[in-house]
Amino acid sequence: MYGWMFRLLPGPLWFRVLLTLALIAGVLVLMVQFLFPWMSQFTGFTDSTIGFTGATPIAVQS
């Protein structure tokens, strides 16, 4: 899949490599700016229990 995309890019090899790196950087920036913040509301990775004082821990009976 990436081979045909690389062959479609114009210019000599050094320019295609530079353009590919710029495209990858652009996709990563868009993902960090828009996709990951939108996805964070659907995952539990941002939930924190540090400083939570709402419930008391269950006492262990011996």
N, C-alpha and C positions, 0 to 999 in steps of 0.2 A: 504494500500500500504506500509506504513512504518513498519507495523507489520511483514510482511514476509521478509522485508529487514533486520530487527533486528534479526529475527530468523535464517537467513542465516549466520550471523556473527559467527565466531568461539569463543570458550572459555566460561568461566563462566560469570555470569551477570555483575560483576564489570568491567571485561575486555571489554564486549560488550558496556557498557555505556561509558567507556573511549574511545573506538574506534569510537563510534558514535559521541562523542563530537569532536574528532580529524577530522573526516570526514566532519562534519559541518563546523568547522573552516577552513579546506582546501578549501571547496567550496566557503565560504565567501571571502577568500583571492583571489582566482581565479576570482571571480566576481568583486572585487574591482580593481584588477590589470588589467584585460583584458576586461571584459564585459561592465562595466559601462563607462570607457573612450570611448570605441567604440560606445556605444549608445548615448553618450552626443552630438555627431555631428548631431543626428537626432531629438533632442529635443530642445525646446526653453528656457529651464531652465537656461542655461548658458549665455544667451543674457543679456547684461547690458545696461542701458541707462544713468547711472551715468557718468557725465563728457562729455556727447555727446553734441557737439556744432555745428553739421551740419545743423540743421534746426531751424528756429525761431518759437516760439509758435504762434498759431493763436490768433489774438486779438479779444476780446469779444466786439461786438458792442452793444451799449445800445440804 
